Amino acid sequence: MSAHRPLVHVEALAPSFAEQAQAWASRLGLPMRAEGAEFVLQVGEGGLQLQMLGPLAPGPVRVDFLEGGAAHRRQFGGGSGQMIAKAVGIQPGIRPSVLDATAGLGRDAFVLATLGCELTLCERQPLIAALLEDGLARARVDAEVAAIVARMRLLHGNAIELMDLWQGEPPQVIYLDPMFPHRDKSALVKKEMRLFRPFVGDDLDAATLLDRALALATHRVVVKRPRKAPAIEGARPSYCLEGKSSRYDIYPKKKLQPTAQ
């Protein structure tokens, strides 16, 4: 984790959102005003969003499963032919239960839920988890998307601890996309990365995460990595699926079987 914890305050974008803003501030332990804040968590008509402050700040980041990239991918993303679908083992009659242990903004989880998988999402960074919770809540009231997000259950907390204390049926597949040490100084680095890296840092416990995932998953563990990055320390993947910018390292334990109709 980063040594420096960025200063964040909360604001309502209109008086009608003041009560909601106060509730989020209280829940997350953040001030409503702070001198020298580097970020602001804003509450408004579009829901919850995180905005970097300063002259060169990119636009706000929010979780939106209804429009933009998520909607486009839901409609035109390639269905079960997508690499992530192949990586988790989606095939005719096979829709594994998946724990996304590093959920972030929930994009990969939403793709898998769209394809019919039951998802448990885990996010340990409280601000990111709040954005994700808000996005899921807004999606639940949309007729078209409600059935998809009904397959997505969010857990706030450290995935390693949650896996250690797992109750009930274990997931068939565990999906990991740990934050990779990023040295790119390019202005083209995604705005989400620019916003979240000060909060998240690098996942220095990725090896422990993989170890716990291999202990809990019944059928396979899938790790998403930048294409040229080394595999996570520890057990070696049995095979990889490689795309243009990323790849999926796959650690199979048992063959997934079609669900009896």
PEJO-V845426 format. One record per pair of residues at least 12 apart in sequence whose C-alpha atoms are under 8 Angstrom apart, sorted by sequence separation. I is the first residue (numbers start at 0). J is the second residue. D is the distance in whole Angstrom. If there is no record, write none. Layout:
# PEJO-V845426
I_J_D, I_J_D
This chain:
# PEJO-V845426
9_21_8, 38_50_6, 39_51_6, 48_60_5, 49_61_7, 108_120_7, 236_248_6, 237_249_6, 238_250_7, 38_51_4, 39_52_7, 48_61_5, 135_148_7, 236_249_5, 237_250_6, 9_23_8, 37_51_6, 38_52_5, 47_61_6, 48_62_8, 236_250_5, 237_251_7, 9_24_6, 37_52_5, 46_61_8, 105_120_8, 226_241_7, 235_250_8, 8_24_8, 36_52_8, 37_53_7, 226_242_7, 226_243_7, 102_120_5, 226_244_5, 227_245_8, 230_248_7, 97_116_7, 99_118_7, 100_119_8, 101_120_7, 102_121_6, 103_122_6, 225_244_6, 226_245_4, 9_29_7, 94_114_8, 96_116_6, 97_117_6, 98_118_6, 99_119_6, 100_120_6, 101_121_6, 102_122_5, 225_245_4, 226_246_5, 8_29_6, 9_30_6, 10_31_6, 20_41_7, 94_115_6, 95_116_6, 96_117_5, 97_118_5, 98_119_5, 99_120_5, 100_121_5, 101_122_6, 132_153_7, 178_199_8, 180_201_5, 224_245_6, 225_246_6, 7_29_7, 8_30_5, 9_31_5, 10_32_8, 20_42_6, 94_116_5, 95_117_7, 96_118_6, 97_119_6, 98_120_6, 99_121_6, 100_122_7, 101_123_8, 178_200_7, 179_201_6, 180_202_8, 209_231_8, 223_245_7, 224_246_5, 7_30_8, 8_31_5, 9_32_7, 19_42_7, 94_117_8, 98_121_8, 104_127_7, 178_201_5, 179_202_7, 210_233_8, 223_246_6, 224_247_6, 8_32_5, 83_107_8, 103_127_6, 104_128_8, 177_201_8, 178_202_5, 209_233_8, 210_234_8, 223_247_5, 224_248_7, 8_33_6, 103_128_7, 177_202_6, 206_231_6, 222_247_5, 223_248_6, 7_33_7, 16_42_6, 104_130_7, 105_131_7, 205_231_7, 206_232_5, 221_247_6, 222_248_5, 6_33_8, 16_43_6, 84_111_7, 104_131_6, 128_155_6, 205_232_8, 206_233_6, 221_248_6, 222_249_7, 8_36_6, 83_111_8, 103_131_8, 177_205_6, 221_249_5, 6_35_7, 7_36_5, 10_39_7, 12_41_6, 220_249_6, 221_250_6, 6_36_5, 7_37_6, 8_38_7, 9_39_5, 10_40_6, 11_41_6, 12_42_6, 13_43_7, 125_155_7, 219_249_7, 220_250_5, 5_36_8, 6_37_5, 7_38_5, 8_39_5, 9_40_5, 10_41_5, 11_42_5, 12_43_5, 120_151_7, 122_153_8, 125_156_8, 219_250_6, 220_251_6, 5_37_6, 6_38_6, 7_39_5, 8_40_6, 9_41_6, 10_42_6, 11_43_6, 115_147_8, 118_150_6, 119_151_6, 120_152_6, 121_153_6, 122_154_7, 123_155_6, 124_156_8, 219_251_4, 5_38_7, 7_40_7, 9_42_8, 117_150_5, 118_151_5, 119_152_5, 120_153_5, 121_154_5, 122_155_5, 123_156_4, 218_251_6, 219_252_5, 113_147_6, 116_150_7, 117_151_6, 118_152_6, 119_153_6, 120_154_6, 121_155_6, 122_156_6, 123_157_5, 175_209_8, 218_252_5, 219_253_7, 79_114_7, 112_147_6, 115_150_8, 119_154_7, 121_156_7, 122_157_7, 123_158_7, 217_252_7, 218_253_5, 78_114_7, 112_148_7, 121_157_7, 122_158_7, 217_253_7, 218_254_6, 69_106_7, 73_110_7, 121_158_6, 213_250_8, 218_255_6, 72_110_8, 109_147_8, 112_150_6, 109_148_7, 112_151_7, 173_212_6, 69_109_8, 73_113_7, 69_110_8, 62_104_6, 109_151_8, 62_105_8, 108_151_8, 173_216_6, 172_216_5, 64_109_8, 170_215_7, 171_216_5, 172_217_7, 175_220_8, 179_224_8, 169_215_6, 170_216_5, 171_217_5, 172_218_6, 173_219_7, 174_220_6, 175_221_6, 176_222_6, 177_223_8, 179_225_8, 169_216_6, 170_217_6, 171_218_5, 172_219_5, 173_220_5, 174_221_5, 175_222_5, 176_223_5, 177_224_8, 159_207_7, 163_211_7, 169_217_7, 171_219_7, 172_220_6, 173_221_6, 174_222_6, 175_223_6, 176_224_7, 159_208_6, 162_211_7, 172_221_7, 174_223_8, 158_208_7, 162_212_7, 159_211_7, 162_215_7, 101_158_7, 100_158_6, 62_130_6, 61_130_6, 62_131_6, 64_134_7, 62_133_7, 63_134_6, 64_135_8, 62_134_5, 98_170_6, 61_134_7, 62_135_8, 65_138_6, 97_170_6, 100_173_7, 101_174_8, 64_138_6, 96_170_5, 97_171_6, 98_172_6, 99_173_6, 100_174_6, 101_175_6, 102_176_8, 124_198_7, 63_138_8, 96_171_5, 97_172_5, 98_173_5, 99_174_5, 100_175_6, 101_176_6, 124_199_7, 65_141_8, 95_171_6, 96_172_6, 97_173_6, 98_174_6, 99_175_6, 100_176_8, 101_177_6, 95_172_7, 97_174_7, 65_144_7, 64_144_8, 49_130_8, 47_129_8, 48_130_7, 47_130_6, 87_172_7, 47_133_6, 46_133_7, 47_134_8, 87_174_8, 46_134_7, 46_137_8, 27_125_7, 27_126_8, 60_190_8, 60_191_7, 58_190_8, 87_219_8, 57_190_6, 87_220_8, 87_221_7, 86_221_7, 51_194_7, 50_194_8, 86_240_7, 82_240_7, 82_242_8, 95_255_8, 86_247_6, 93_255_7, 86_249_7, 93_256_6, 94_257_8, 83_247_8, 93_257_5, 94_258_8, 92_257_5, 93_258_6, 91_257_7, 92_258_6, 88_255_7, 5_197_7, 4_197_7, 5_198_7, 3_197_7, 4_198_7, 1_197_6, 1_198_7, 0_198_8, 1_199_7, 0_199_6, 1_200_5, 0_200_5, 1_201_8, 0_201_6, 0_202_7, 0_203_7
